[in-house]
Amino acid sequence: MLTTLGSRLRHLRRIKGDRQADVARLCGVPRLTVSDWERNKAEPTTGNLVTIIEHYGAAYRWLMTGQGEVTLPGPDHPTLPMDREKVIREVMRNHQGATREEIEAMLNEAGL
């Protein structure tokens, strides 16, 4: 059952056939960090979440809450770029402790 952020991250990675090392390279973190995310011992930064969402074409709401649909790209459906303002609103809604400026800085750091 996909009841935690870690289990949903692992689910996305396995569906695409990626290894933890692939996700680590994508996010610029050690492989053990990805393992910690998947075992719910740590959480990805907002920038890493955005990178994962864009790479896997996942719905932010599903990834964070398990609610709604998982949107995965197929071979004929490349991942579409996410609207920056929509990402900011979603992150602010789910991470109420972060300011808009902090979220924008994280997105800039992630190259978005």
C-alpha positions as CSV (number, residue, x, y, z in Angstrom):
1,M,0.0,0.0,0.0
2,L,1.3,3.5,-0.9
3,T,0.6,5.2,2.4
4,T,3.8,7.2,2.8
5,L,5.8,9.6,0.7
6,G,8.6,7.1,0.7
7,S,6.5,4.3,-0.6
8,R,5.1,6.5,-3.4
9,L,8.7,7.6,-4.4
10,R,9.7,3.9,-4.6
11,H,6.6,3.1,-6.6
12,L,7.4,5.8,-9.2
13,R,11.1,4.7,-9.4
14,R,10.2,1.1,-9.9
15,I,7.5,1.7,-12.5
16,K,10.0,3.6,-14.6
17,G,12.6,0.9,-14.0
18,D,15.1,3.2,-12.4
19,R,17.5,2.3,-9.6
20,Q,18.1,4.4,-6.5
21,A,21.4,5.4,-8.1
22,D,19.5,6.9,-11.0
23,V,17.3,9.0,-8.8
24,A,20.4,10.0,-6.7
25,R,22.2,11.2,-9.9
26,L,19.1,13.1,-11.1
27,C,18.8,14.9,-7.7
28,G,22.5,15.3,-7.1
29,V,22.4,13.4,-3.8
30,P,24.1,10.2,-2.5
31,R,22.2,6.9,-3.2
32,L,21.8,6.4,0.5
33,T,19.8,9.6,0.7
34,V,17.3,8.2,-1.8
35,S,17.2,5.0,0.3
36,D,16.4,7.2,3.4
37,W,13.6,8.9,1.5
38,E,12.1,5.6,0.4
39,R,12.3,4.3,4.0
40,N,10.8,7.5,5.4
41,K,13.9,8.3,7.4
42,A,14.3,11.6,5.6
43,E,12.3,13.8,3.1
44,P,13.5,15.2,-0.1
45,T,14.0,19.0,-0.4
46,T,11.3,20.9,-2.3
47,G,13.8,21.3,-5.1
48,N,14.3,17.5,-5.3
49,L,10.6,16.9,-5.1
50,V,10.1,19.2,-8.1
51,T,12.9,17.4,-10.0
52,I,11.3,14.0,-9.2
53,I,7.8,15.2,-10.2
54,E,9.0,16.6,-13.5
55,H,11.2,13.5,-14.3
56,Y,8.4,11.0,-13.5
57,G,5.5,13.1,-14.7
58,A,3.8,12.5,-11.3
59,A,1.0,14.6,-9.9
60,Y,2.3,16.6,-6.9
61,R,-0.9,16.0,-4.9
62,W,-0.6,12.3,-5.3
63,L,3.0,12.2,-4.4
64,M,2.5,14.2,-1.3
65,T,-0.8,12.8,-0.1
66,G,-1.6,9.6,-2.0
67,Q,-4.8,11.2,-3.2
68,G,-5.8,11.7,-6.8
69,E,-4.3,10.1,-9.9
70,V,-0.7,9.2,-10.6
71,T,0.2,10.7,-14.0
72,L,3.1,8.8,-15.6
73,P,4.5,9.5,-19.0
74,G,4.5,6.7,-21.5
75,P,6.7,6.3,-24.5
76,D,4.3,8.5,-26.6
77,H,3.6,10.9,-23.8
78,P,6.7,12.9,-22.7
79,T,6.6,14.7,-19.4
80,L,5.1,18.2,-19.9
81,P,6.8,21.1,-18.2
82,M,5.0,22.2,-15.0
83,D,3.7,25.7,-14.7
84,R,6.0,27.4,-12.2
85,E,3.2,29.3,-10.4
86,K,1.2,26.2,-10.0
87,V,4.2,24.4,-8.4
88,I,4.7,27.3,-6.0
89,R,1.0,27.3,-5.0
90,E,1.0,23.5,-4.4
91,V,4.2,23.6,-2.4
92,M,3.0,26.5,-0.3
93,R,-0.3,24.6,0.4
94,N,1.6,21.5,1.5
95,H,4.5,23.1,3.2
96,Q,2.9,26.0,5.1
97,G,6.1,26.8,7.1
98,A,7.9,27.8,3.9
99,T,7.6,31.4,2.6
100,R,7.0,32.1,-1.1
101,E,10.5,33.6,-1.3
102,E,12.1,30.4,0.1
103,I,10.1,28.2,-2.3
104,E,11.1,30.5,-5.3
105,A,14.7,30.3,-4.2
106,M,14.5,26.4,-4.1
107,L,12.9,26.3,-7.6
108,N,15.6,28.6,-8.9
109,E,18.2,26.4,-7.4
110,A,16.5,23.4,-9.1
111,G,16.7,25.3,-12.4
112,L,12.9,25.8,-12.7
